[in-house]
Amino acid sequence: MCKSEAREAIVKKLEPLAGGVLPWFSLATMVAALAMIFLYAPTERTQGIVQRIFYFHLSCALMAFLGFLVVAVAGGFYLRRSERLTDHVARAAAEVGMLFCTLVLITGPIWARPIWGVWWTWDPRLTMTLILWTIYAAYVLLRLLGRDSDAVARYAAVLGIVGALDIPVIYVSVRLWRGIHPNVKSMDPAMAATLMVCSVAFLATGLWMFWMRLQSLVLEDEVASVRQRLFTV
């Protein structure tokens, strides 16, 4: 058995765990997160109740960054070995990362409007996040509109790697360009606990979505392989 087949076999062995446990774990942690956000975490003194969107906003940002980092790593493996599974991993992670990055750009203005008085400002962190979204939107469009070929997969892999370089820039942008975006340093223990549970809930949900998309891509390959064998007989 080659390495590619061995990895696909591992993916199939993980199916009962990812497909059976993750949905229920995601549901349980999400319910716990919502309860902690609205019933347990204290109201922030300055910003008031609107600050509670912070838990959704930051959790989505962490999931977006994680998804795009997976794209870059899987893309690097694909450029080196041209294994189909690593390309599927990159594509699935990009689509899930795009979903969460879009939610970041939606929840951010909702949070900012009562605090800053505007829906959008060209704050360095907001601007760099929009650039990140644009790069991976181009990645997703390339995969949707481009042919299912090795050349397109390689172009997408390079784009995914380049896009991930924006993530550390986003992290340090507030300090580099003195933006007005808040930089979390310390918080109330109850707030910290709520953020942790919320992050776990979004992580579980993101992993489940990633797994479902990865499975669909693998299934598409299997269907295409069966069709090819039928038409070549």
Residue pairs with C-beta under 8 A, 6 or more apart in sequence:
1 9
3 81
3 83
4 83
4 84
4 85
7 83
7 85
8 85
8 218
11 85
11 214
11 218
15 215
18 207
18 208
18 211
19 211
19 212
19 215
22 204
22 207
22 208
22 211
23 208
25 204
26 201
26 204
26 205
26 207
26 208
29 197
29 200
29 201
29 204
30 201
30 204
30 205
32 197
32 201
33 55
33 194
33 197
33 198
33 200
33 201
33 202
36 193
36 194
36 197
36 198
37 52
37 55
37 56
37 194
37 198
38 52
40 190
40 193
40 194
41 52
41 55
41 188
41 190
41 191
41 194
42 188
42 190
42 191
43 49
43 51
43 52
44 51
44 191
47 114
47 115
48 114
50 110
50 111
50 114
50 115
51 111
53 107
53 110
53 111
54 111
54 195
55 194
55 195
55 198
56 103
56 107
56 198
57 104
57 107
57 108
57 111
58 184
58 195
58 199
59 195
59 198
59 199
59 201
59 202
60 100
60 101
60 103
60 104
60 107
60 202
61 100
61 101
61 104
61 129
62 199
62 202
62 203
63 96
63 97
63 100
63 202
63 203
63 206
64 97
64 98
64 100
64 101
64 103
64 104
64 132
65 97
65 167
65 170
66 97
66 203
66 206
67 93
67 94
67 96
67 97
67 98
67 100
67 101
67 206
67 210
68 93
68 94
68 97
68 101
68 132
68 136
68 160
68 163
68 164
68 167
69 164
69 167
70 89
70 90
70 93
70 97
71 90
71 93
71 94
71 97
71 136
71 139
71 160
71 161
71 163
71 164
72 160
72 161
72 163
72 164
74 86
74 87
74 89
74 90
74 93
74 157
74 160
75 86
75 87
75 90
75 156
75 157
75 158
75 160
75 161
76 157
76 161
77 83
77 86
78 86
78 87
78 90
78 153
78 154
78 157
79 154
79 157
79 158
82 150
84 221
85 218
87 153
87 157
88 214
88 217
88 218
88 221
89 214
90 156
90 157
90 160
91 143
91 156
91 213
91 217
92 210
92 213
92 214
92 217
93 210
94 136
94 139
94 140
94 143
94 160
95 140
95 213
96 206
96 209
96 210
96 213
97 136
98 133
98 136
98 137
98 140
99 209
100 202
100 206
101 129
101 132
101 133
101 136
102 133
104 129
105 129
105 130
105 133
108 126
108 129
109 119
109 120
112 118
112 119
112 120
112 121
113 119
116 180
120 126
121 180
123 179
123 180
123 181
124 173
124 174
124 176
124 177
124 179
124 181
125 170
125 173
125 174
125 179
125 181
126 179
126 181
128 166
128 169
128 170
128 173
129 170
131 166
132 163
132 166
132 167
132 170
135 159
135 162
135 163
135 166
136 160
136 163
138 159
139 156
139 159
139 160
139 163
142 152
142 155
142 156
142 159
143 152
143 156
146 152
146 155
146 156
173 179
173 181
174 181
174 183
175 183
187 195
